[in-house]
């Protein structure tokens, strides 16, 4: 349904053979397999958005990484990251019952300025969480080095 979008799947898992087969049948789907850290970062930087349509995801580190790199993160409501108030607003989250294709079609129909703003908000939110975490660790370290 989203023939005008290019999809890249990285990683490995139980659906690997299905993904390989689909990538051979669909012109807009490329399967990269397991990538090294530098390769994964380069692939994320080449994309406009990251999609994490997990049925269960305790947090969703890859969504946070995408946000930190200024990418839009599209996640299901079952991803734990949607429960983090500092991160939730710029996320594009949707219920499992909704069609991912519908979500992506709505997102791709958004005005470019809105997409840029969401991307920038994603980056700012991830950076704010990182800075707050660093500050918290510094306070802990200071407290224990004084003892």
Protein Blocks (a to p, Z undefined) as FASTA:
>chain_A
ZZmbccddedddfklmmmmmmmmmpmkbccebjadfklmmmmmmmpmbdcdfbfbdfkop
mlmmmmmnopacdddfkbmklmpmklmmmpccddfkbcfklmmmmmmmpcfklmmmmmmm
mmmmmmmmmmmmmmmmmmmmmmmmmZZ
